Amino acid sequence: MKYMDANFLLDTDAARELYHRHAAKMPIIDYHCHLPPAEIAGDQRWTDIAQVWLGGDHYKWRQMRWNGVAEKYCTGDASWHDKFVKFAETMERLVKNPLFDWSHLELSRYFGVNERLCGASAERIWKKCNAKLKEKGFSARGLMKKSNVKVVCTTDDPVDSLEYHLAIAKRPFWTQIRPAWRSDKASKIDIPKVWNAWMDRLAAAAKMPVKTYDDFLAAMAKRHQFFAKAGCVVSDYGITEIFAAPYTEAEVARIFRKARAGRAVTPEEAVKFKSAWLFEGLKADAKSNWTAQLHCNCLRDNNSAMFERLGPDTGFDCIGDWSVTTSLSRLFDRLERCDSLPRTILYSLHPKDTEMLATLMGCFQKGPDRGKLQLGSGWWFLDQKDGMKKQLEALAALGCLGNFIGMLTDSRSFLSYTRHEYFRRILCQKLGQEVENGELPADLKWLGGIVEDISYNNAKNYFGF
């Protein structure tokens, strides 16, 4: 079998039939990504492969640093050509790293390049890809259409004007582009200067004063309604740990006034406020019939010198190690008692949490939704072959694999849709191998239907697209 051929990752006849007859044809719903709405509205084009590939990809920067590449070739002022060459040289060392597969999938599927990327081939591949980028269809919207993407949910701050989403809505195209509510900055009360600046922006966006905790809730409700009118049906909470400390409304109101006055809050006060923020946010999501996403256990910005130089999301985050079981159970129980637990997708960056999340979800499943609580696909450091397989195994053993809503890109690149192909091949290989082993019935029509559902149909029904 040749690397990256039509049967890449598919070892059995059953796996190949499941993928080629069922998974490959299904459209994509990318319900969590970080694509810039401005680039979609303007139908962005690129003059070279490095711009679209390396322009904001901290996955690649991180591996280039592993390979001893100077920062100027990652985030600095080196030419795009030289950055591409340095990444190509890094690829020579990335044996078994998911970037090796993802990058070659993108080169093959979009650019027709089927040779290994390395220092020796960099110049040939650079020229071939750049020539392709000049062709019709190699724009932001064109790449979505090439990838058969039906829906994209970006990641947007509650204070955002959503001007680009509104502009896209006036001139819709093949792919639905929807905002997703990401209110993390509202929780940063332990950084008073940053938090107060954001509260001022919230006041301006909501066109009302935000001086008290009640003002804050009212302003957030106004922005929630604004997002809903713009097509939002998904929220996202990127948090270190699950905040579920006990608090009273009076305590939170007092803490809010203290911080709004520019005074530092204690760690205990910060956790109380964050617990209220998360609870009220999820409660609002349920009221609006949105789906919430909880991303936890990421320890961010570990290299403070590089954070001060480059800012967040530049490749200096790692797996965190908070225990989330008790707090998540407490949070869900409180929401359920007031009938305000929304459809929720759970992601932990720590692999130790996978089975725990799968079992905890079972305590709060509730009709009429199939899989109201979802075990999110392998996320970030876990969206590689082993991480995806372990997530599928845990969900199959402890939950209901047939109701899974499938993969997402979590990416800033318009070339990342091959991650859906990668996931679908792994799914089909798992099921096909079990058919081959006699562990599953050899009913490929039935299994093919499950593959189609996981690839697309379940997400379409779950989100109501």
C-alpha positions in Angstrom: 0.0 0.0 0.0 1.3 3.4 -1.0 1.4 6.3 1.6 -1.5 8.7 1.2 -3.2 6.7 -1.6 -7.0 6.2 -1.8 -6.8 3.5 0.9 -4.7 5.5 3.4 -5.4 4.1 6.9 -7.9 1.5 5.5 -6.5 -2.0 6.0 -9.6 -4.1 5.3 -12.2 -4.5 2.5 -14.9 -3.5 5.0 -13.1 -0.4 6.1 -12.6 0.6 2.4 -16.3 0.1 1.6 -17.4 2.0 4.7 -15.1 5.0 3.8 -15.5 5.1 0.0 -19.2 4.3 -0.2 -20.4 6.1 2.9 -18.0 8.5 4.7 -16.3 10.2 1.7 -19.5 11.5 0.1 -20.8 13.2 3.3 -20.7 17.0 3.6 -18.9 18.7 6.5 -20.3 20.6 9.4 -17.5 22.4 11.1 -19.2 23.5 14.3 -16.0 24.8 16.1 -13.2 26.6 14.3 -11.2 29.9 14.5 -11.5 31.0 10.9 -11.5 34.8 10.6 -14.9 36.0 9.5 -13.3 39.0 7.7 -11.4 36.6 5.4 -14.6 34.8 4.6 -16.5 38.0 3.9 -13.8 39.3 1.6 -13.3 35.8 0.0 -9.6 36.0 0.9 -6.9 34.8 -1.6 -3.3 34.1 -1.0 -0.2 34.5 -3.1 1.7 31.6 -1.7 1.2 28.4 0.3 3.0 29.7 3.4 0.5 32.5 3.9 -2.4 30.1 4.1 -0.4 27.3 5.8 1.8 29.1 8.3 0.1 32.5 8.9 -1.6 31.6 12.2 -0.8 27.9 12.8 0.7 27.5 16.2 0.7 23.7 15.7 3.4 24.2 13.0 5.3 26.9 14.9 5.5 24.7 17.9 7.1 21.8 15.9 9.5 24.2 14.1 10.7 25.3 17.5 11.2 21.7 18.5 13.4 21.4 15.4 15.6 24.4 16.5 14.2 26.8 14.0 14.7 30.5 14.9 11.6 32.4 15.9 11.9 34.8 12.9 10.9 31.8 10.7 7.8 31.1 12.9 6.2 34.4 13.9 8.9 36.8 12.8 9.8 38.9 9.7 11.5 36.2 7.6 10.0 35.9 4.1 7.1 33.5 3.5 9.4 31.5 1.2 12.0 31.1 3.8 9.4 30.1 6.4 8.0 27.5 4.1 11.5 26.0 3.6 12.1 25.9 7.3 8.8 24.1 7.8 9.7 21.6 5.0 13.0 20.9 6.7 11.1 20.3 10.0 8.8 17.9 8.2 11.8 15.6 7.7 11.9 15.0 11.5 8.1 14.7 12.2 7.8 10.9 11.8 4.4 9.8 13.3 3.5 13.4 14.3 -0.1 14.2 13.1 1.2 17.2 11.3 3.1 14.9 9.0 -0.2 13.2 7.9 -2.3 16.4 7.9 0.2 18.4 5.8 0.6 15.6 3.2 -3.2 15.2 3.1 -3.6 18.9 2.4 -0.9 18.9 -0.3 -2.4 15.9 -2.0 -6.1 16.8 -1.8 -5.9 20.5 -2.6 -2.7 20.8 -4.7 -2.2 17.4 -6.3 1.2 17.1 -4.6 2.0 13.4 -3.8 5.7 13.6 -3.0 7.1 13.9 0.5 7.7 17.4 1.7 11.3 17.9 2.8 14.1 20.3 2.3 15.0 18.8 -1.1 11.5 19.0 -2.4 10.5 22.3 -0.9 11.2 24.5 -3.9 9.3 22.2 -6.3 6.3 22.0 -4.0 6.4 25.8 -3.3 6.1 26.5 -7.0 3.4 24.0 -7.7 1.2 25.1 -4.8 1.6 28.8 -5.6 0.6 28.1 -9.2 -2.5 26.3 -7.9 -3.4 29.2 -5.6 -3.8 31.4 -8.7 -6.5 29.2 -10.1 -10.2 29.8 -9.7 -11.6 28.2 -6.6 -8.5 28.7 -4.4 -10.1 31.4 -2.2 -11.6 31.2 1.3 -15.1 30.5 -0.1 -13.7 28.4 -2.9 -11.8 26.1 -0.6 -15.0 25.6 1.5 -16.9 24.5 -1.6 -14.1 22.2 -2.7 -14.3 20.6 0.7 -18.1 20.2 0.7 -18.5 22.3 3.8 -22.1 23.1 4.5 -21.8 24.9 7.9 -19.0 26.8 9.7 -19.3 28.2 13.2 -16.5 30.7 13.9 -15.5 31.9 17.4 -16.7 35.4 18.4 -16.5 37.7 21.4 -19.9 38.9 22.8 -18.7 42.5 22.2 -18.0 41.9 18.5 -20.2 43.8 16.0 -20.5 40.7 13.9 -20.2 43.1 10.9 -18.6 40.4 8.7 -21.2 37.8 9.6 -23.9 40.4 8.7 -22.2 41.2 5.5 -22.0 37.5 4.6 -25.7 37.0 5.4 -26.6 39.7 2.9 -24.7 37.8 0.1 -25.0 34.1 1.2 -23.0 31.4 -0.6 -22.6 27.6 -0.6 -21.6 27.5 3.1 -23.6 28.8 6.0 -21.3 31.0 8.2 -22.6 31.4 11.8 -21.1 33.1 14.8 -20.4 31.2 18.0 -20.5 32.9 21.4 -17.1 32.9 23.3 -17.4 34.9 26.5 -14.2 33.9 28.2 -13.0 37.5 28.6 -15.9 38.2 30.9 -14.5 35.8 33.4 -11.1 37.4 33.7 -12.0 39.2 36.9 -8.6 38.2 38.4 -6.9 40.6 35.9 -8.8 43.8 36.8 -7.3 46.1 34.2 -8.1 43.7 31.3 -11.5 42.8 32.8 -12.6 46.4 33.3 -11.5 47.3 29.7 -13.6 44.5 28.4 -16.6 45.5 30.6 -16.4 49.0 29.1 -16.5 47.4 25.6 -19.5 45.3 26.7 -21.3 48.5 27.9 -20.6 50.2 24.5 -21.8 47.1 22.5 -25.0 46.7 24.6 -25.5 50.5 24.7 -26.1 50.6 28.4 -24.0 51.1 31.6 -22.3 48.1 33.1 -21.6 49.2 36.7 -23.3 46.4 38.7 -23.7 42.6 38.4 -27.3 43.1 37.4 -26.1 45.5 34.6 -23.7 42.8 33.5 -26.3 40.1 33.3 -28.7 42.5 31.4 -25.9 43.5 28.9 -24.9 39.9 28.3 -28.6 39.0 27.7 -28.9 41.8 25.1 -25.8 40.6 23.3 -27.0 37.0 23.5 -30.1 38.1 21.6 -28.1 40.0 19.1 -26.0 36.9 18.4 -29.1 34.7 18.1 -30.5 37.1 15.5 -27.3 36.7 13.6 -27.7 32.9 13.4 -25.8 31.8 16.5 -26.8 28.5 18.0 -23.5 27.5 19.7 -21.5 28.8 22.6 -18.0 27.9 23.7 -16.3 28.2 27.1 -12.5 27.8 27.1 -11.6 27.3 30.7 -8.8 25.9 32.8 -11.0 24.1 35.2 -14.8 23.7 35.7 -15.9 26.5 38.0 -18.7 25.4 40.3 -17.9 26.9 43.7 -20.8 27.8 46.0 -21.8 31.4 46.1 -24.7 33.8 46.8 -26.1 36.5 44.5 -25.1 39.0 47.2 -21.5 37.8 47.2 -21.2 38.0 43.5 -22.7 41.4 43.3 -20.2 42.6 46.0 -17.3 41.0 44.1 -18.4 42.6 40.9 -18.6 46.1 42.4 -15.1 45.6 44.0 -13.5 44.6 40.7 -15.4 47.3 38.7 -13.9 49.9 41.1 -10.4 48.7 40.0 -9.6 46.8 43.2 -8.0 43.3 43.2 -10.2 40.4 44.1 -9.0 37.4 46.1 -8.5 34.0 44.4 -11.6 32.8 46.3 -13.7 35.7 45.1 -12.5 35.2 41.5 -13.6 31.6 41.6 -17.0 32.6 43.0 -17.5 35.1 40.2 -16.3 32.6 37.5 -18.7 30.0 38.9 -21.6 32.5 38.5 -20.5 33.5 35.0 -20.4 29.9 33.8 -23.7 28.9 35.4 -25.6 32.0 34.1 -24.0 31.5 30.7 -25.1 27.9 30.4 -28.5 28.8 31.7 -28.8 31.5 29.0 -27.7 29.0 26.4 -30.5 26.6 27.4 -33.1 29.4 27.3 -32.0 30.2 23.7 -31.9 26.5 22.7 -28.2 26.8 22.0 -25.6 24.1 22.3 -22.8 24.8 24.7 -19.2 23.6 24.4 -16.9 23.2 27.4 -13.2 23.0 26.7 -11.2 22.4 29.9 -7.8 21.3 31.3 -5.6 23.5 29.1 -2.7 25.3 30.9 -2.1 28.3 28.8 0.7 30.8 28.2 3.3 28.9 30.1 6.3 30.8 28.6 5.7 34.2 30.0 8.5 35.8 28.1 7.1 34.7 24.8 3.5 35.6 25.9 4.7 39.2 26.5 6.3 39.2 23.1 3.7 37.4 21.0 0.5 37.2 23.0 -1.8 34.2 23.3 -2.4 31.3 20.9 1.1 31.2 19.7 2.2 27.7 20.7 3.0 27.9 24.4 0.1 26.0 25.9 0.0 22.4 27.3 -2.2 19.8 28.9 -3.5 20.9 32.3 -4.2 18.6 35.3 -7.2 19.8 37.2 -9.7 17.4 38.6 -13.0 18.2 37.0 -15.3 15.4 38.0 -16.9 16.8 41.2 -17.2 20.4 40.0 -18.7 19.3 36.6 -21.2 17.0 38.4 -22.1 19.9 40.8 -22.6 22.3 37.9 -24.7 20.0 35.8 -26.8 19.0 38.8 -27.6 22.6 39.6 -28.5 23.4 36.0 -30.7 20.3 35.8 -32.6 21.2 39.0 -33.8 24.4 37.4 -34.3 22.7 34.0 -31.5 24.8 32.4 -29.0 22.2 31.3 -28.3 22.9 27.6 -27.2 20.5 25.0 -23.5 20.3 25.9 -20.3 19.0 24.2 -17.5 18.1 26.7 -13.8 18.3 25.8 -10.9 17.8 28.2 -7.3 18.2 27.0 -6.2 15.6 29.5 -6.7 12.0 28.3 -7.3 10.8 31.9 -10.7 12.5 31.7 -12.1 10.7 28.7 -13.8 7.7 30.4 -14.9 9.9 33.4 -16.6 12.4 31.0 -18.3 9.5 29.1 -19.8 8.1 32.3 -20.8 11.4 33.9 -22.6 12.3 30.7 -24.8 9.3 31.2 -26.1 10.7 34.4 -27.7 13.7 32.7 -28.9 12.4 29.3 -32.4 13.4 28.6 -34.9 13.1 25.7 -36.0 14.2 23.2 -32.4 14.9 22.2 -30.3 11.9 21.1 -27.1 12.3 23.0 -28.0 15.6 24.6 -24.5 15.5 26.2 -21.7 14.7 23.8 -18.2 13.5 24.4 -16.3 15.9 22.1 -13.9 14.6 19.5 -10.1 14.4 20.3 -9.2 18.1 20.9 -5.9 19.9 20.3 -3.1 17.7 21.5 -5.5 14.7 21.3 -6.8 15.2 17.7 -4.3 12.7 16.4 -4.8 9.1 15.5 -4.3 7.6 18.9 -6.4 10.3 20.6 -9.2 9.9 18.2 -9.2 6.1 18.5 -9.3 6.3 22.3 -12.2 8.8 22.2 -14.1 6.5 19.9 -13.4 3.5 22.1 -14.5 5.2 25.3 -17.7 6.5 23.7 -18.5 3.1 22.2 -17.9 1.2 25.4 -19.5 3.7 27.9 -22.0 5.7 25.8 -23.7 5.6 22.4 -21.3 5.8 19.4 -24.1 5.8 16.9 -25.3 9.2 18.2 -21.9 10.9 18.1 -21.8 14.3 16.2 -18.3 13.7 14.8 -15.3 15.8 14.0 -14.4 19.5 13.8 -11.3 21.4 12.7 -10.6 23.8 15.7 -8.4 25.5 13.1 -7.5 28.9 11.7 -6.7 27.5 8.3 -9.0 27.0 5.3 -7.0 23.9 4.3 -7.8 22.0 7.5 -10.9 20.3 6.3 -8.8 17.2 5.6 -9.0 16.6 9.4 -12.5 15.5 8.8 -11.2 13.0 6.2 -8.6 11.8 8.6 -11.2 11.2 11.4 -13.6 9.5 9.0 -10.8 7.1 7.8 -9.9 6.3 11.4 -13.6 5.6 12.2 -14.1 3.4 9.2 -10.9 1.5 9.9 -12.0 0.8 13.5 -15.4 -0.5 12.4 -14.0 -2.4 9.4 -11.4 -4.1 11.4 -14.0 -5.2 13.9 -16.1 -6.7 11.1 -13.0 -8.5 9.8 -12.4 -9.9 13.3 -16.0 -11.1 13.7 -16.5 -8.5 16.5 -19.3 -6.8 14.5 -21.9 -8.2 12.1 -20.8 -7.9 8.5 -23.9 -5.7 7.7 -22.1 -2.9 5.9 -25.4 -1.2 4.9 -26.3 -0.8 8.6 -22.7 0.2 9.6 -22.5 2.5 6.6 -25.6 4.3 7.8 -23.9 4.8 11.2 -20.8 6.2 9.5 -22.9 8.6 7.5 -24.7 9.8 10.7 -21.4 10.3 12.6 -19.9 12.1 9.6 -22.7 14.5 9.0 -26.4 13.7 9.8 -26.1 13.6 13.6 -24.5 17.0 13.7 -27.1 18.4 11.3 -29.9 17.2 13.5 -28.2 18.0 16.8 -27.6 21.7 16.0 -30.8 22.0 13.9 -29.0 23.2 10.8 
